[in-house]
Every structure is written in structure tokens, then in C-alpha cells.
Amino acid sequence: MPPEKPHWAHLFREVVTSGLCTGCAACVVACPYDVLSYDDSHGRYKPFHLDESGGSEDCTYGERGCTLCTRACPRFREWEPEVDAFLFGRERADEEVFGVSDEVVLARATDPDVSAAGQDGGLVSALLIYALENDVIDAALVSYLEGDGTSWKAVPGVARTREDVLGAAGSRYTYSANTLAYSAAVEQGAERIALVGMGCQASAPPIMAARKAGKVARRFALSIGLLCSKTFDDAIFDELFAERYGLRREDMVKMNIKGVFQVWMRDGSYHEVPLKEAHAWTREGCKLCPDFAAEHADISAGGIGAFGDFTLAIVRTDRGKELMSQMVGAGVIEARSSTDDPAAVELLRKLSRVSRRRWPEGASKGPRRLAVVSG
């Protein structure tokens, strides 16, 4: 019997409609026949198959042997041990609940403009600017706010300059499939591309490389992951912030999450919204996601801990370690040991355990196994 060649029909059944799909859009980017598209309307954030090439549930190209969508998906079958083995040469140990890492540090940009524009010290912005200006990458896939920014709708885009990076700085807590900016970056001539995204997106480049998913994988030169418990549906702006608190999205200038939703308004006022009130607007693709810590990025980063002007950074790969070392040496970032804030590391472990417990029984064994053995 010939070996199975899993394609869209399998992906549709096992991931897209099972609740495992995070909406990362890696399958859309990898499809060489342009028969996959993406729906980000009404809170869906899901790939879909065009009717003319097999309908929603099948794919005529897949029936003929194309498997690229399944090879690009960071939630298809035994994705976690495959990526661990590819990136680190081994599967993670039971105690590595937030993934394999080389070191955990606290870091921030030394340029006050970068620090002020970014979130929690501006580390991610500093990483991108340094990589662009020192011939590490040609472009970065990031998110921007649509239009003049007052809609607070996050959309994927390409950063090629310092100004582009600073224009994309700051956190949004609605979803943007930054991978979808890949084709625009390639059209602009980029050969070495960085991806900034949550764990669901950060796992896409290495799973593509591990499963030999074509040219797309070869162009990804850097992956920066963002620590993420969940994102929210766009409806949260009107149905929670505006209706219950009178906070209109067009008047917001900044937001953050530090145990509560922190919201800064154009008139200079500051407001806090309890996180428990936001749970009802949790995006569907986040409900079963086991990856809080962006476990397959070169560098994972997030603003947790006591030092609000520093980012907690998990350095995972040789590529990430080399980049951080160069930047410290160049004085572009300031780094301090995570032992200065042990509570932040413990919170990292705790939130990683919580996310792992979401992974359903009966799905691939990796995330569920660590959810059980890690306490």
C-alpha cells in the first residue's frame, strides 16, 4: 500500500474544523496554486479552500499529490516533536515547560526613541532595526493598525526601514496573521525575511523547514515570538470597551495587559478593565492553543515581570543567541539576568502550564504530555 500523502482534505478535517486551527495562515502562504484564501471577518481568522478546485473540504491538487499545506501547518499531527528535533536536535525534557532555551534575560533598547515607541522597553523593535541595518534580514513581517489607527484593527504588513519598524511598534490584542505579508515582502525583493508573531506563527517557519515545504521556508531568516495567552475578537472594542466603559476605540492611543487591560486615551486619561470581563471575546483560534511562550522562535519576548521597562527574552537558537550577543556588544540593547526577577520566570512557567492544559486529549501527544507531567 503506498504511503499516505496528507493534503487539504486531511488538514481541513484534522485542524481547520477541529478547533486546533490558530489562523496562522501558514497553509495559505505555502500553497503554490493559490487555491487557499483567508477569512478574517466576523472573528473567523481561518483559511478556506476555493470552490473551483475541489470545494471547501477537498483539493484537486492535493488529490494529485500536493502536500504543502499540511507540511506548513504548525498544528498538523506531531508538529511539536518534529520542530523540537529540527531546531534543537532533541525533544524537550519534561521540565522544559516553556520550551527549549539557551538563556532567559531581561532586555531593553538603549535608544530612547525605540524604547518609547515600543512596548516594555522596545526590545522587539530594537531587534528588527538592528537586523535590517546590519544585513541580517531584508524585511520583517509585522502588524500595523489599519488606516489612521483609530479602528485598532491589526493588519499584516512589511517593515523594511527603521521608520517602518517604529510605525508597527506597540501591542495589539486582536489578531493579525503576519505571515500573510510574505508575498508582499517577496514582491519587494526580500530574500531574508523575519517573522514577528505569536507562538502559533513562530512555529510555522521551522515546521516548514523540517517538513521541506518549499521556497517559503528558505526565505525565513529570523523568527521573533511574542508571549501570548490569547488574543481577542475585534468585537471587544464596541461590545466591552465602548458599551460598558465608554471607551471608544477611535479615542484610544495605547493598550497593555498587566493583570488587567490597561487603556490610555487621547485625552490623557487612563483606565483599567478586568481581564475576566474580556474572556467572552477570546478568539476561537486561541482556545486550544498550548503555546504561551512562542516555543519555536529564535527569540521569544514578552512584558511580564516586575520591570515594566524591560522585556523578558527567551533566547532559544544559535541564531537568536548570536543576534542578542551582537546587539549587547554594539550597545544597542541593555541586558540583565533573569535572576533579578525570579517571579517573572515563575510566571512564565505558570502561564506556559496553563496554556498546555488547553491541548485536547486525542490530538498530537507532545503538548498534552507536558501539560500532565509539568504539574
Secondary structure, 3 states (H helix, E strand, C coil): CCCCCCCHHHHHHHHHCCCCCCCCCHHHHHCCCCCEEEECCCCCCEEEECHHHCCCCCCHHHHCCCCHHHHHCCCCCCHHHHHHHHHHCCCCCCCCCCCCCCEEEEEEECCHHHHHHCCCCCHHHHHHHHHHHCCCCCEEEEEEECCCCCCCCEEEEEECCHHHHHHHCCCCCECCCHHHHHHHHHHCCCCCEEEEEEHHHHCHHHHHHHCCCCHHHHHEEEEEEECCCCCECCCHHHHHHHHHHCCCHHHEEEEEECCEEEEEECCCCEEEEEHHHCHHHECHHHCCCCCCCCCCCCEEEECCCCCCCCEEEEECCHHHHHHHHHHHHCCCEEEEEHHHCHHHHHHHHHHHHHHHCCCCCCCCHHHHHHHHHCC
